[in-house]
Amino acid sequence: MSHHDRPHHPLPLRVGLVVALLEAVGLIVMGVAGVLSSLVDDGAMLGTNAGVLIVFALIGGFLLIMVRELWRGNRRGRGPVITWQILQFAVAASSFGAVAWWLLVLAMVLSAVVTACLLLPASLAATGTGGKADGVL
């Protein structure tokens, strides 16, 4: 791939993808932490936490693949990444009282940042066809 064939990565796209990447890693880390806490606690809720780890690893892994697609300039990653942001925002918004408020606010802010960054014209153009902003999803 020559220099001219490489996709252009404007700052908003880079910021959005780095934050989404951190979210994916965070999901996997939270899943592993749940399993480890069960092992430390004589196996309490190990089955549940192992199931959560599997789900978080699948979502995180899929998110990583979609971030890679966007980095390569392929718009097909945009819909799934933004869909995850909407789900993350909704879960955080509905979890007040169950989880530390600051963690929920952080998750909601990160969701808004990723979505905004991916929908800015420069990001749409960088992940669209022929360098032009085409459809959002």
C-alpha positions in Angstrom: 0.0 0.0 0.0 1.6 3.3 -1.1 1.4 6.5 0.9 -1.4 7.7 -1.3 -3.5 4.6 -0.8 -3.4 4.9 3.0 -6.6 6.2 4.6 -6.5 9.7 6.0 -7.0 9.8 9.8 -8.3 13.2 10.9 -8.0 14.0 14.6 -11.7 13.5 15.4 -11.6 10.0 13.9 -8.4 9.2 15.8 -9.9 10.5 19.1 -13.2 8.5 18.6 -11.3 5.3 17.7 -8.9 5.6 20.6 -11.8 6.0 23.1 -13.7 3.1 21.5 -10.6 1.0 21.8 -10.3 1.9 25.5 -13.9 1.0 26.0 -13.3 -2.4 24.4 -10.3 -3.0 26.6 -12.2 -1.8 29.6 -15.0 -4.4 29.0 -12.5 -7.2 28.8 -10.7 -6.0 32.0 -14.0 -5.7 33.9 -14.9 -9.3 32.8 -11.6 -10.6 34.0 -11.8 -8.7 37.2 -15.3 -10.2 37.9 -13.9 -13.8 37.5 -10.8 -13.0 39.6 -13.0 -11.6 42.4 -15.0 -14.8 42.3 -11.9 -16.9 42.6 -10.6 -14.8 45.5 -14.1 -15.1 47.2 -14.1 -19.0 47.2 -15.8 -19.2 43.8 -18.9 -17.2 44.8 -20.8 -16.4 41.6 -18.1 -17.8 39.4 -20.5 -19.2 36.8 -22.2 -15.8 36.5 -19.0 -13.9 36.3 -17.5 -16.3 33.8 -20.6 -15.7 31.7 -20.2 -12.0 32.0 -16.6 -12.3 31.0 -17.6 -14.3 27.8 -20.2 -11.6 26.9 -17.8 -8.7 27.6 -15.0 -10.4 25.7 -17.3 -11.0 22.7 -18.6 -7.4 22.7 -15.0 -6.0 23.3 -13.6 -8.2 20.5 -16.2 -7.2 18.1 -15.7 -3.6 19.0 -12.0 -4.0 18.3 -12.7 -5.5 14.9 -15.0 -2.6 14.0 -12.5 0.0 15.2 -9.9 -1.7 12.9 -12.4 -1.4 10.0 -12.9 2.3 10.6 -9.1 2.8 10.9 -8.8 1.2 7.5 -11.3 3.6 6.1 -14.2 1.1 5.9 -17.5 2.6 6.8 -19.0 -0.8 7.8 -17.5 -0.4 11.3 -19.4 2.9 12.0 -22.8 1.4 12.6 -21.7 -1.2 15.1 -19.4 1.2 17.0 -22.1 3.8 17.3 -24.7 1.2 18.2 -22.5 0.2 21.1 -22.2 3.8 22.2 -26.0 4.1 22.3 -26.3 0.8 24.3 -23.5 1.9 26.7 -25.1 5.3 27.3 -28.5 3.6 27.9 -27.2 1.1 30.4 -25.2 3.8 32.2 -28.2 6.1 32.3 -30.4 3.4 33.8 -27.8 2.2 36.4 -27.7 5.2 38.7 -27.9 4.0 42.3 -26.4 0.6 41.4 -22.9 1.7 40.3 -20.7 4.6 41.3 -22.2 7.8 39.8 -18.9 9.0 38.4 -18.3 5.8 36.5 -21.7 6.1 34.9 -21.1 9.7 34.0 -17.8 8.8 32.5 -19.4 6.0 30.4 -22.1 8.4 29.2 -19.5 11.1 28.3 -17.3 8.6 26.5 -20.3 7.4 24.5 -21.2 11.0 23.4 -17.5 11.7 22.5 -17.1 8.6 20.3 -20.5 9.2 18.6 -19.7 12.9 17.9 -16.2 12.2 16.7 -17.4 9.5 14.3 -20.2 11.7 12.9 -18.1 14.8 12.2 -17.7 15.5 8.5 -14.0 14.8 8.5 -14.5 11.4 10.0 -17.4 10.6 7.7 -15.2 11.6 4.7 -12.3 9.5 6.0 -14.5 6.4 6.4 -16.7 7.0 3.4 -16.3 6.0 -0.2 -13.8 7.9 -2.3 -13.0 10.3 0.5 -16.5 11.9 0.4 -18.9 11.9 3.3 -21.6 9.5 2.3 -24.3 8.0 4.5 -24.0 8.1 8.2 -24.5 4.3 8.7 
